[in-house]
Amino acid sequence: MTADSPPSHTAGRRLPGDLDREGLVERVLRVNQAGELGAVRIYQGQMAVLGRSRSGPLLARMAEQERQHKQSFDALIAARRVRPTVLSPLWHVAGFALGAATALLGERAAMACTVAVEETIDRHYAGQSERLGEDEAELRATIDRFRADELEHCDIGLAHGAEQAPAYPLLSAAIKTGCKLAIWLSERI
């Protein structure tokens, strides 16, 4: 096994105080289901404002991919009998509000939101993939596949003017901070 290869067992490289295999997998499923719910709601909020704009079909396509991701994590949560985060109602409202608010600032701000969220999720999914062992190869493959979709969304946002959004650095930093907080909370609560 090289430093870049996954461990043979999930949580096999644990340090004292780290989660065991079951705890890690539960955390991964819980936070990913919550994140995909948030992503679906962000796109729904954006489409409520921009659905009839030239960005509408693009937003709808990305929203559909996020909906499929959420369905996959819903099924895994049920199959593995993992408790979802109790914060789902908050993410339901907050996701829509973030999507609608950024869309009200314009198409570029909506794309800036996409880029900020997807860059955060890229790092999040990459970290999860590294911690899952060969005993969770199927889950790791799912995460890697969804990560590729998220990177595509990021590229789309950049190609559609995200960096030209008003106050892009501030907007991006605020959204990334919110995403990181939502991830931390959803893993635990």
C-alpha positions in Angstrom: 0.0 0.0 0.0 1.4 3.4 -1.0 0.6 6.7 0.8 -1.8 7.5 -2.0 -3.7 4.3 -2.0 -6.8 3.8 0.2 -6.4 1.8 3.4 -7.6 -1.8 3.2 -10.0 -1.1 6.0 -12.1 2.0 6.7 -10.8 3.7 9.8 -7.8 1.4 9.7 -5.4 4.2 10.2 -7.1 5.5 13.3 -5.5 7.6 16.0 -6.8 7.5 19.5 -10.1 9.5 19.5 -10.8 8.9 15.8 -14.1 7.4 14.8 -14.3 3.6 14.3 -15.4 2.2 10.9 -19.2 2.3 11.7 -19.0 5.8 13.1 -17.1 7.1 10.1 -19.4 5.5 7.6 -22.5 6.9 9.5 -20.9 10.3 9.5 -20.2 10.2 5.8 -23.7 9.1 4.9 -25.4 11.6 7.2 -23.4 14.7 6.1 -23.6 13.7 2.4 -27.3 13.3 2.4 -27.6 16.7 4.2 -25.3 18.3 1.7 -27.1 16.9 -1.3 -30.4 18.2 0.2 -28.8 21.6 0.5 -27.6 21.5 -3.1 -31.0 20.5 -4.4 -32.6 23.4 -2.5 -29.9 25.9 -3.7 -30.7 25.1 -7.3 -34.4 25.2 -6.6 -34.0 28.7 -5.1 -31.9 29.8 -8.1 -34.5 28.4 -10.5 -37.3 30.1 -8.7 -35.6 33.4 -9.7 -33.7 32.5 -12.9 -35.7 29.6 -14.2 -36.9 31.5 -17.3 -33.5 33.1 -18.0 -30.8 31.8 -20.3 -29.3 30.0 -17.3 -32.5 28.1 -16.5 -31.8 25.0 -18.5 -28.3 24.8 -17.1 -29.5 25.2 -13.5 -32.2 22.6 -14.1 -29.6 20.1 -15.4 -27.3 20.6 -12.4 -30.3 20.4 -10.1 -31.3 17.1 -11.6 -27.8 15.7 -10.9 -28.0 16.9 -7.3 -31.4 15.3 -7.0 -29.9 11.9 -8.2 -27.1 12.3 -5.7 -29.6 12.9 -2.9 -31.7 9.9 -3.9 -28.6 7.7 -3.7 -27.7 8.9 -0.2 -31.3 8.6 0.9 -31.2 4.9 -0.2 -27.9 4.3 1.5 -29.1 6.0 4.7 -32.2 3.7 4.7 -30.3 0.5 3.8 -27.6 1.1 6.5 -30.1 2.3 9.0 -28.2 5.6 9.7 -29.9 8.4 11.4 -30.1 11.5 9.2 -29.1 14.9 10.6 -31.8 16.5 12.7 -30.8 19.8 10.9 -32.4 18.7 7.6 -35.3 21.2 8.0 -32.8 24.0 8.5 -30.8 23.0 5.4 -34.1 22.8 3.5 -34.9 26.4 4.2 -31.3 27.7 4.2 -30.4 26.1 0.9 -33.4 27.6 -0.9 -32.7 31.0 0.7 -29.1 31.0 -0.4 -30.0 30.0 -3.9 -32.7 32.6 -4.3 -30.6 35.3 -2.7 -27.7 34.8 -4.9 -29.9 34.5 -8.0 -31.5 37.9 -7.1 -28.0 39.3 -7.3 -27.8 38.1 -10.9 -26.8 35.1 -12.9 -23.1 35.6 -12.2 -23.7 35.7 -8.4 -25.7 32.5 -8.8 -22.8 30.9 -10.6 -20.4 32.3 -7.9 -22.6 30.4 -5.3 -22.2 27.2 -7.4 -18.4 27.6 -7.6 -18.0 28.3 -3.8 -20.2 25.4 -2.8 -18.7 23.0 -5.3 -15.1 23.9 -4.4 -15.9 23.2 -0.7 -17.6 19.9 -1.6 -14.7 18.8 -3.8 -12.4 19.0 -0.8 -14.9 17.4 1.4 -15.5 14.5 -0.9 -11.8 14.1 -1.5 -11.1 13.8 2.2 -13.9 11.2 2.6 -12.6 9.2 -0.3 -9.1 9.1 1.3 -10.5 7.8 4.6 -12.7 5.0 3.1 -10.9 1.7 2.8 -11.2 -1.1 0.3 -14.0 -2.6 2.5 -16.1 0.5 1.5 -15.0 0.5 -2.2 -18.5 0.9 -3.5 -19.3 3.9 -1.3 -15.9 5.4 -2.2 -16.7 4.9 -5.9 -20.1 6.6 -5.4 -18.5 9.6 -3.7 -15.8 9.8 -6.4 -18.5 9.7 -9.1 -20.5 12.5 -7.4 -17.3 14.5 -6.8 -16.7 14.5 -10.6 -20.2 15.9 -11.1 -19.5 18.6 -8.5 -16.3 19.5 -10.3 -18.2 19.8 -13.5 -20.7 22.2 -11.9 -17.7 24.3 -10.6 -16.3 24.4 -14.1 -19.7 25.4 -15.5 -20.0 28.2 -12.9 -16.5 29.5 -13.8 -17.3 29.4 -17.5 -20.5 31.4 -16.9 -18.9 34.4 -15.2 -18.8 33.4 -11.5 -15.6 35.4 -10.9 -17.2 38.5 -12.4 -20.0 38.5 -9.8 -20.2 41.6 -7.6 -17.9 41.3 -4.6 -16.9 37.8 -5.7 -14.1 37.2 -3.1 -16.4 38.3 -0.3 -19.4 36.4 -1.6 -17.3 33.2 -2.2 -15.6 33.4 1.2 -19.0 33.8 3.0 -20.6 30.9 1.2 -17.6 28.6 1.7 -17.6 29.4 5.4 -21.3 28.6 5.6 -20.7 25.3 3.8 -17.9 24.3 6.1 -20.1 25.1 9.2 -23.0 23.2 7.7 -20.7 20.2 7.1 -19.3 20.2 10.6 -22.8 20.5 12.2 -24.4 17.8 9.9 -21.6 15.3 10.6 -22.3 15.6 14.3 -26.0 16.5 14.9 
